[in-house]
Amino acid sequence: MSAAHRFRLHSWGARFGLAVACVWVFTALFAPWLSPHSPDAIDLTRELSPPTSGHLLGTGENGIDVLTHVLYGARVSLEVSFFAVVLSAAVGITLGGIAGYAGGLVDEALMRLVDVLLAFPGILLALFITSVLGPSLANVVFALSFTGWTGYARLTRGQVLTLRERDYVQAARALGSGPGRILVRHLLPNAAGPLLVQATFALPGAIVAEASLSFLGLGVPPGTPSWGALVDQGTQYLLVAPHVALFPGIALALTVLGFNLLGDALRDAMDPRHEGR
């Protein structure tokens, strides 16, 4: 049974995770059309008001519409997490593939660099980078990419070390294929499954990291809709307006849960040992 078929037949977790991913992407892409108000709109006469027909999730500080900021926050989280994961994967897969195929001093040098970076908690490195560079979407993406490529590098290296002595690789080498062609045409495609699972788990990690940085004031610029920034704002008014922190918190938790369940389903689908389960 193929991995795709095993994934289709998987439990409710796969269906829930896929549904959450689709809703998240749809919301992020169409936030300007789904939002009832402009993200820049304020209404001081309705500051911190509870949910009403005009503001379905209530209002926050300065009368901002919470629903609008939750929808636009999904857009920000999509931009940051997508580009952070793509850049991390590009750097990590490239360096990990080179290390695994070349071996020797190249492998040793790159893996020691990975070990040094992994010795520091990723969120602390991201905090340091954004505190030095300042809050902006580009700086958050750079910080998360800088701390995120190491996982792809180690995984890719391990996959390449396992696959590089296979018969089809030896045949390609005998036919005169160079290292670059062997990596791109033969090794990396056969390592795509585990790397896809890694990326699926990395997405919620990037979403949480962006929200954490924004919560601390080191993520998106002030005034930019963000789940983390909205939760930070809501913590100041938990007793009088708990909805300000509650709804973006729920959106963040559901998104992270959905992608984790989706990653679990993909991991199980890639593992033939789950075929009969």
Beta strands, then each sheet from edge to edge (+ up, - down):
end
